[in-house]
């Protein structure tokens, strides 16, 4: 996805968002991830509740997409919900990886937009 930026390269030509905060490339990429998941019917996290949460993407790093799931409200198992995120994001051409290591959670994904 190519987003036109101003000469500084940080603020897109689209200008500013709410409260006149600059809308950056990172903001656009995070919103692209959210849009793909919403289109796939995945609920977005709202307190209190279940759903996905998108964070990260700083300094060229991957975005973290987490699945928040409370037993009382869940329709799918947390693993099945995270699997639906992988399916939707890869179908949209995004690169999805599961974090590794002793503290890695099966409910967190590393996502790099196309």
Secondary structure, DSSP 8 states (H G I E B T S, - for coil): ----B-TTSSEEEEEE-GGG-EEEHHHHHHHHHHHHHHHTT--B--SSS-EEEEEE-GGG--EEEEEE--TTT-SS-HHHHHHHHHHHHHHTT-EEEE--STT--TTEEEEE--
